[in-house]
Amino acid sequence: MTTHSVSPDEPRANPDDPPVVRPPQGPEGPRPGPHLLGLEGRIAIVQGQVFLLAVILIAQIWLITDALYELFSGRPERLGWLALASGLGFALALLVFFWPQRSIKGS
């Protein structure tokens, strides 16, 4: 991370990036604060969310495929369990999406 300031005329790699703001300084160095855009580890959290949601999506597609196979094969007795597993996957996806945001904003 560069520490020099970027002038308005100087081209930036990503124009949507917010301006870099140094964290507040305390007697022992930088103090933690509610700077969510510069929060260390935030990128890792988002990457983990994307990975887990991709795995859940693949599992959901497999469950739908299996449910359709069972339905068209004339064996509907497993459809309830497949629907329950799909619902649990959906709830898990919502948890993965919303829980880290709440814990970051709450800290």
C-alpha positions as a Markdown table, in Angstrom:
| # | Residue | x | y | z |
|---|---|---|---|---|
| 1 | Met | 0.0 | 0.0 | 0.0 |
| 2 | Thr | 1.5 | 3.3 | -1.0 |
| 3 | Thr | 1.5 | 6.1 | 1.5 |
| 4 | His | 1.8 | 9.0 | -0.9 |
| 5 | Ser | -1.3 | 10.9 | -1.8 |
| 6 | Val | -2.7 | 10.9 | -5.3 |
| 7 | Ser | -3.4 | 14.2 | -6.9 |
| 8 | Pro | -6.7 | 14.6 | -8.8 |
| 9 | Asp | -4.7 | 14.9 | -12.1 |
| 10 | Glu | -2.8 | 11.7 | -11.5 |
| 11 | Pro | -4.4 | 8.6 | -13.1 |
| 12 | Arg | -5.6 | 6.0 | -10.7 |
| 13 | Ala | -5.8 | 2.2 | -11.2 |
| 14 | Asn | -9.4 | 2.1 | -10.1 |
| 15 | Pro | -11.2 | 5.5 | -10.1 |
| 16 | Asp | -14.0 | 4.1 | -7.9 |
| 17 | Asp | -11.6 | 3.5 | -5.0 |
| 18 | Pro | -12.1 | 5.8 | -2.0 |
| 19 | Pro | -9.3 | 8.2 | -1.1 |
| 20 | Val | -6.7 | 6.6 | 1.2 |
| 21 | Val | -7.1 | 7.9 | 4.7 |
| 22 | Arg | -4.5 | 7.2 | 7.4 |
| 23 | Pro | -5.9 | 5.6 | 10.5 |
| 24 | Pro | -6.0 | 7.6 | 13.7 |
| 25 | Gln | -2.6 | 7.5 | 15.6 |
| 26 | Gly | -2.3 | 6.6 | 19.2 |
| 27 | Pro | 0.7 | 6.6 | 21.5 |
| 28 | Glu | 1.6 | 3.0 | 20.4 |
| 29 | Gly | 0.8 | 3.6 | 16.7 |
| 30 | Pro | -2.3 | 3.3 | 14.6 |
| 31 | Arg | -5.5 | 2.7 | 16.5 |
| 32 | Pro | -8.3 | 0.5 | 15.3 |
| 33 | Gly | -11.4 | 2.2 | 14.1 |
| 34 | Pro | -14.6 | 1.8 | 12.1 |
| 35 | His | -12.8 | 2.2 | 8.8 |
| 36 | Leu | -14.7 | -0.7 | 7.0 |
| 37 | Leu | -13.3 | 0.1 | 3.6 |
| 38 | Gly | -9.7 | -0.3 | 4.9 |
| 39 | Leu | -10.4 | -3.1 | 7.3 |
| 40 | Glu | -7.6 | -5.6 | 7.3 |
| 41 | Gly | -8.9 | -9.0 | 6.2 |
| 42 | Arg | -12.1 | -7.7 | 4.6 |
| 43 | Ile | -11.0 | -9.0 | 1.2 |
| 44 | Ala | -10.4 | -12.4 | 2.6 |
| 45 | Ile | -13.9 | -12.5 | 4.2 |
| 46 | Val | -15.5 | -11.5 | 0.9 |
| 47 | Gln | -13.5 | -14.1 | -1.0 |
| 48 | Gly | -14.5 | -16.7 | 1.5 |
| 49 | Gln | -18.1 | -15.7 | 1.1 |
| 50 | Val | -17.9 | -16.0 | -2.7 |
| 51 | Phe | -16.3 | -19.4 | -2.5 |
| 52 | Leu | -18.9 | -20.8 | 0.0 |
| 53 | Leu | -21.8 | -19.4 | -2.0 |
| 54 | Ala | -20.4 | -21.0 | -5.2 |
| 55 | Val | -20.2 | -24.4 | -3.4 |
| 56 | Ile | -23.7 | -24.0 | -2.1 |
| 57 | Leu | -24.9 | -23.0 | -5.6 |
| 58 | Ile | -23.3 | -26.1 | -7.1 |
| 59 | Ala | -25.0 | -28.2 | -4.4 |
| 60 | Gln | -28.3 | -26.6 | -5.1 |
| 61 | Ile | -28.0 | -27.4 | -8.8 |
| 62 | Trp | -27.2 | -31.0 | -8.0 |
| 63 | Leu | -30.2 | -31.2 | -5.6 |
| 64 | Ile | -32.5 | -29.8 | -8.3 |
| 65 | Thr | -31.1 | -32.3 | -10.9 |
| 66 | Asp | -31.6 | -35.2 | -8.5 |
| 67 | Ala | -35.1 | -34.1 | -7.6 |
| 68 | Leu | -36.1 | -33.8 | -11.2 |
| 69 | Tyr | -34.6 | -37.3 | -11.9 |
| 70 | Glu | -36.6 | -38.8 | -9.0 |
| 71 | Leu | -39.8 | -37.0 | -10.1 |
| 72 | Phe | -39.5 | -38.2 | -13.7 |
| 73 | Ser | -38.6 | -41.7 | -12.7 |
| 74 | Gly | -41.8 | -42.1 | -10.8 |
| 75 | Arg | -40.2 | -42.2 | -7.3 |
| 76 | Pro | -41.5 | -39.1 | -5.5 |
| 77 | Glu | -40.8 | -40.4 | -2.0 |
| 78 | Arg | -37.4 | -38.7 | -1.8 |
| 79 | Leu | -38.6 | -35.3 | -3.0 |
| 80 | Gly | -39.5 | -34.2 | 0.5 |
| 81 | Trp | -35.9 | -34.8 | 1.7 |
| 82 | Leu | -34.4 | -33.1 | -1.3 |
| 83 | Ala | -36.6 | -30.1 | -0.8 |
| 84 | Leu | -35.6 | -30.0 | 2.9 |
| 85 | Ala | -31.9 | -30.2 | 1.9 |
| 86 | Ser | -32.4 | -27.4 | -0.7 |
| 87 | Gly | -34.1 | -25.2 | 1.9 |
| 88 | Leu | -31.3 | -25.8 | 4.4 |
| 89 | Gly | -28.8 | -24.9 | 1.6 |
| 90 | Phe | -30.7 | -21.7 | 1.0 |
| 91 | Ala | -30.8 | -20.8 | 4.7 |
| 92 | Leu | -27.0 | -21.5 | 4.9 |
| 93 | Ala | -26.4 | -19.2 | 1.9 |
| 94 | Leu | -28.3 | -16.4 | 3.6 |
| 95 | Leu | -26.3 | -17.0 | 6.8 |
| 96 | Val | -23.0 | -16.9 | 4.8 |
| 97 | Phe | -24.0 | -13.7 | 3.1 |
| 98 | Phe | -25.3 | -11.7 | 6.1 |
| 99 | Trp | -23.5 | -13.0 | 9.2 |
| 100 | Pro | -19.9 | -11.7 | 8.3 |
| 101 | Gln | -21.3 | -8.2 | 7.4 |
| 102 | Arg | -23.1 | -8.0 | 10.8 |
| 103 | Ser | -20.0 | -9.1 | 12.7 |
| 104 | Ile | -17.7 | -6.6 | 10.8 |
| 105 | Lys | -20.1 | -3.7 | 11.5 |
| 106 | Gly | -20.6 | -4.7 | 15.1 |
| 107 | Ser | -16.9 | -4.8 | 15.9 |
